[in-house]
Amino acid sequence: MTGTITKIAAVILLLSAGSCRNSSMRHGGPGFPLADSVPAGEAVKLSEEAVADIVQNIASPVEIASILQAMQVPFSAGYLAPTQEADRLTTNFQKAVMLGIYGADLGYLNMYEKTGNSVEVLATIKRLADGLRVGQYFDFETLKRLSLSKSNLDSLLYLSVNSYNQIDRFLRDNDRGSISALMIAGVWIEGQYLATQVALSHTDEILRDRVGEQKIILGDLLMLLRPYRQSSEEYKSLYEMMEGISTEYTDVKVSYRLGEPETIEDKGRLVMVQHEESIVEMSDEQLAKIAEMSKEVRNKLISGQ
């Protein structure tokens, strides 16, 4: 049994490069139907009310990379999705998923300050964004300049996250919530792949707890994907693969203890912060199965199977 102290901001900061755990998500907060399926007409409503919280709760690749740095885990290009795979993408489904996957890789590269390596990933992301008609929200030239100069990591991280937030908002505002959900799923699966692969070979309670907590986050992500699962064979396959990962989490136990709330000043405004301790119970065997299934799903998505 391990414990991890996390903070939950009362004000949602969508442009934060880190991730916060929102307790309303874990305890059945508003906007999340309990039924197994959501009527087609509810799909847009679900996206509008829930996507922002889901995005905020998904473990950011930047946060994962920060944990790896603290563990002194060396950077490994072997964890990155090959950019040459982007040339074979033909459907919007594939482009949206890979846009999320490459976005997660970009966060990993930037956090390790491998900014020179990120230019190729940036170019790939720009091509995919243009293909999905959302390239206007991706400031490629500024991001490229910041990457090459290696002078302002904070600005680079901010613009990267801001670009994805703008793309997400545009898609949902223009009745393209299914594409937004795919992008979010891509970010999650790549961050999950990175975290689980490192957790297998490096013992660290914080990282292990992050992996365990994904049981809850994955449940929220499945709720986001559910309204679209019958829209195409690709979507159905993705949903079933994500359910496969969820099945491996069945016996992982995650519980929470609330601490005393605290008021802090953040950029000139008062923010209520709820301290919370998460308690994760996950065996080595469970971790190994989760890691293997996560890797299998991630590699299938990259290969287009």
Beta strands, then each sheet from edge to edge (+ up, - down):
strand 1: 2-9
strand 2: 253-266
strand 3: 269-281
sheet 1: 1+ 3- 2+
end
